[in-house]
Every structure is written in structure tokens, then in C-alpha cells.
Amino acid sequence: MGVPIGSLNNTNSITVTHKKSHMKLQFIDAENLFGPMTLKACVKDYGDKTEHKDVFPYEIINPKNWNEVLMKTEPFEYEDFKSQLKGGYSFIKDEYDQYLIDYKRFTNRLKYLKYYNINDIEIIVKPLMNLIDTFEQFNIDALHYISIDSFVNATKHYSIYFPFQFNLESDKQIYFKDFDTTVDYYNPNPQAKPFVLTKMYQKNRSQNQKQQEYKAGRETDKNVIADDYDYCKKQFETSVCSFCKAKFTYDNLPSLDRQYNELPHINDNCLPVCISCNIALANRDIKMVSLHIKIRQYAIKNNLPMTISDERIYNLLRECVTGGLAAVFHRDNSADKTHINELNYDEQSNKVISQDNENVATHVFALDGNSFYSSSYSSVKNENIPYSDHRMYMTGRSRFYSENLFIIKNCIDQQKDILIAKVKGGFLKSEYNNLLAQPLIFRNIEIKNKDQVISEYMYSQAQKHSLPRTKKDRKLSKLLDINGQYMVFNYHYLWILIDLCFVITDYKAIAVFEINTAYEPFVRTMMNL
């Protein structure tokens, strides 16, 4: 659509502010809203088919001849539109015929050029209005966001709280009801243990409160202290949260909220509240806080995705992220000429032997990973998924973290819970030849550049081209063995490995999550499933 505001790789926006009125006018690069595409493609994809992108032969004009060329009365010839930069014509013959029809309204080429420039601006209006109307039905104001990614993301999260405004006709699954500010969503966990205040907890809490007073410049002489243990213990045992009315449990820890913010944490100024309510309250408007807490209760009740608060689970998930530069092997295949290469594992020599077989390549088969995208993140049912009711469920709230061997093994064996597990293991050597064509363990591992590791041929090529051969490299690799290391796998990944004879030899840790299908309505609507 032209040169973006910013660099070619990083489109931006410009905001102009009036000095006196402070009114702001924002210029957003169109590629932010529609994605990287030409104006012609944008009008075609987002417009209403009544308008079209006109054509003009830019390359025929230069600073020396522009006046002579543009003052001519006859239209440009078809050959004038041939681009030396693109190596051909950028439009089809029918578009040139349309140009000849449009040109009849003008007396010379200069007037057509003025029309062409104005039309380039006008034809973007309809796609923009269509984009605004598309998201307005979901109460999303597209102009409040700087890119299509941002307001699609807003729509996705909107669908979590108002699923019935999205397409639900193609599945009989029962969804939770839309969020309603008048409904009480408090949903206590019946298995949660009542909170019992300990002296150590009281001591740490009183010290933290004292630090708050020092920081705010408030007095601390009459503060709630560790010696008020009996008073606080009784408060937490007999009271509920003064804001959301929830009971205090080990899932819902208590704290003290000051009624008057100018006063310190003294008994007469404090009321028992949940920690989450206390954080939400701060110095904010009480109505906004009430809405915030109600949304949180709605999310808890329906197992919606929530921020991870357990550092152990976070670290486990970080280990599960796999990426990096891949070790790529190039092979040229010619149809009806190249023999198909196969790998065979020789258990006696403990080596993988590469050799061509008698079969000749005729076609190349490639699997598009994007075809599984909707199933992999939205919980949409797909009969090709062999586990968990043919759905790849998203994770909701975390249920628990454990390093107990028996708990980890039991959760993995039952194949019911949504989990990530840190385990050690590998495939049986008797199965290597069945799996060598497509090793299933993807990991970013450290590889030593030695002939015993990367093969004599690769090592000799490194020598030939004077490449470093002693240092270690990290490469994204496909493996059949995890080399005695602990590795983290998610539930579907681990189950399919086990079905293909992956043997777990040790268990390290596990994190189990609630099942979540919150994004399915959004995906069904946007992908027309």
C-alpha cells in the first residue's frame, strides 16, 4: 500500500497533538490494520466489489519528461505498463481495458493522474468501514487499537465472557452463560481446607505492613503486630471477606484492608479481606473494583485462562518451550530419477546407516502444520485426535504441582488430566527403525562438533571449509533418545510418545490444569467452522 510509517520491517503510527486544544490526531499505517498486502489486494479482500484499484505506469515518467508525458491527450499504450522492476505486467489485459474506459472522462494524462491519486485514498475507506463493522458486532472499536492483531486479540478475550454472541450452532457442546454483572459468581471449592493462622504467618504479615507504613510515612505505634495473633486468628476463623463475602481457605488467603487509607494498620481501621480483593481495592473506585472481582470469580468458576501464580509451574512451562536454529540437511529429489533414501539402525555397531533403496521418488508430500491450528489451541473437536474426547483442550487454572513419583506416574497413566510432566526416558532400540523416518522428540540441544557426533562426512566438510570444529552449538533437533536428561512434555505429546513405545525411566515433576474450551466459540466464528 506504499511505504509504511517507520521502517519496512516495523510499521508504526504517528500522533499529532494540537498545542492549544490538546486534540490528538493519529495516523496509523494501513498495513497495521489489514496486514502486509497491496492496496489492490486490500480492496479486493476487504471491499465490497464495487470499487477497484486503478493503474498507472510509474516507470515511464522521470524528472525530465514528466511534463511532456502527462500533457498528452491520448491514453497510455499497453506496453507503457510493462515494468522493468517486476519483469512484466502487474495487471491483466482486462484491467487495461477498464483503464481505457475510465480514461475517456479526462482530457489529458495529468487529470487522470490526479483522479488516480485521489481514488487511491477513497477506495481504502470502504475496507476500513467493513473492518469496523465486522468487529462492532462484538463491541470492539477497531479504531481504539493500532493493529489487526490487537483488536482480534481483544475479540478473542471478549468471546470468553460472552460466548453466546459467537457461532455455536455447529456443535452440541454446552457452554457457560454470558457474563452478567448482576449474577453472583462466587463458587467456593468444597475441598479447600479452612485457613488457620500461624504465628509465623502473622509475624511476616505484620512486618510487611510495617514496611508499608514506613514507605507511606504513616505512624506504626498502634499497628497490628505479631502479639495480636489471637485476635487475628479469631477474625479469620469467624469472619468472611468483607468485600466479596468469601470464606478464608488455603485457596483464598486472608489479609487486612484499611478502611481509611490515611490511617495505618490498627485494629479499629482494619477489616479482613481476601488477598486478591485487597490487591484489587488499593485506592481504586469501588464500582470498578467490584466489577474486577466479579470478573475474576466468573473466570474461576468457568476455569478460564488465568495468570500463573506458582513460580514452579512457570519454570516448568519455560522448559517446555522449544525453539531455535535447526540442523537442516538438504537433499535434491528429481521425479522418476532420485532413489528414495532410508535410514536403518544397526544395533550391533550402534550406528545409523543411510542408503538408497530400489524405489524411485515420484512425488513430494508436505504436511501443512497450519491445518491443525484450530484444533491445537481452541479445543475444537477433531476425530483425528486420539485422546481426551478428540479435543486438544487448552489449559485453564492450574490445579496443582507435584514432585511425588506416584502422583506423577498415576496422572500420566490415567490419560485424563491436562498436564505437563518432566520425565526421563527413551524409545526401545527395537523400535528405532520404525521411527527413524520421523524422530518424534523435538528439542533444542547442545551438540559437540566432533566426528563421533556429527559424522565423519560432516566433520570433514567442516574441515574443508575451515569451519570451527571444537566449539559447541545449540541446534533444534529431532531425537529418539533424550540422552539421560529430564525433558518436559505436554499431555498429548507425552501420550503419543508412550503409544509409540517411549519408555519413561524416571519422573521429576508435574503440573496439572483445569480443562478449558473458552476460545472455541471465537474460533468457530472466525474460521467459519
PyMOL commands that set and color helices and strands:
alter all, ss='L'
color gray80, all
select helices_A, chain A and resi 30-34+39-46+58-60+66-70+78-81+93-103+109-122+125-136+142-144+148-161+163-165+199-216+226-238+267-269+275-281+286-301+311-320+369-378+388-390+405-414+429-435+451-454+456-464+491-499+520-526
alter helices_A, ss='H'
color red, helices_A
select strands_A, chain A and resi 13-17+24-28+82-83+88-89+254-258+270-274+339-346+351-360+394-402+418-427+441-448+472-479+487-490+502-516
alter strands_A, ss='S'
color yellow, strands_A
deselect
rebuild
show_as cartoon
